[in-house]
Amino acid sequence: MAERTEVIVVGGGQSGLVAGYYLKKAGIPFVILDEETRLGEAWRRRWDSLKLFTIAEYCALPGLRFPGNKNHFPGKDEMADYVEAYAREHDLPVHLGTKVTSLDPIEDGYRLQTSRGVYEAPQVIIATGAYRLPKVPDLAAGLSDDVFQIHTGAYHNPSQIPGQTVVVVGAANSGAQIAPELTRTHRVLLSQGSHLPAFGRKFLGKGLHWWGDKFGLISKPLIGERDRLHKKTILVGPSLKKISRKYGVELVGRTIACEGNTVRFEDGRSVETDAVVWATGFQYDYSWVHAPIHDQAGTPVQERGVTQAPGLYVLGMQCQYSYGSALIWWVKDDASYLVDQIKAYRPRHTATAGARPQRG
């Protein structure tokens, strides 16, 4: 028999927990389903030296201050422990070890098949995060078996990387943080595709996100700009040229081919390497959602998290409504908005698989 409630939140990261915070304040019965056995595991799995580029003041979720000096940059374990403490502080009903394998429309809402049974609810918030599946380019298949390959999602520290030479492919924030620490043990080449503007983590003693907040830049709606901006990013911290000078990282062009042990770059250079670290980002995965909410690329069509499938919402997507939609401090804006929509919801016949959502 299915377990029923008013709202199911899929995902127990910061987005899902903030949704739970507002649902509890509104007195709406709900559960949060998370596939991990412990909250914060997505943070704990990141590389050992990871530092957030957001100061602690802007790593806080509503209803609980982030511990320590508000101007320090937390490490990944600090963030993981905070997420766990947040759920405990607000006594949120999180069902751990519950992986959702499918979501299907039914007459009065949605049925979710999970690793621990069936759940049903009239309304569902999908808060599985902006970054789910590691993205590795097809050209990686050209490398020989004796070249060690790892994605940043599985990288922890330089001891994992064999040999003497390593190519880090991707020079956004992950690649720019990992490449310098690899220089302690390896010759490191950092392959950059598109040029990224670099901004220091602090300006006049204040974190970059403090300025973005005070000037309203991060919370500004991206209506008409979302498709352009969701693919853009900035490099937070020292520029690549400064990283190169300080640590001896060799800057090379875009990676265009991999053949055996050789990696070739757009600037005409090439190198024989022992290892490649793919700092090439992540992609969404909504293939388990069988409601008609996807565009041709498999991404949910939504307006500030509201899809055209009645009672089905998404939260925490990159540039979902504003530049801050996938950022820790600002997810509360979209979460609060969605709970308002949930409170005002009047059940209708749930969308069926034959319907096709239209962009609003």
Buried (B, 14 or more C-beta within 10 A) or exposed (E): EEBBBBBBBBBBBBBBBBBBBBBBEBEBEBBBBBBBEEBBBBBBBBBEBBBBBBBBBBBBBBBBEBBEEBEBBBBBBBBBBBBBBBBEEBEBBBBBEBBBEEBBBEEBBBBBBBEBEEBBBBBBBBBBBBBBEBBBEEBBEBBEEEBBBBBBBBBEEBEEBEBEBBBBBBBBBBBBBBBBBBBEBBBBBBBBBEEBEBBEBBEEEBBBBBBBBEEEEBBBEBEEEBEEEBEEBEBBBBBBEEBBEEBEBBBBBBBBEBEEBBBBBBEEEBBEBBBBBBBBBBBBEBEBBBBBBBEEEEBBBBEBBBBBBBBBBBBBBBBBBBBBBBBBBBBBBBBBBBBEBBEEBEEEEBBEEEBEBEEE
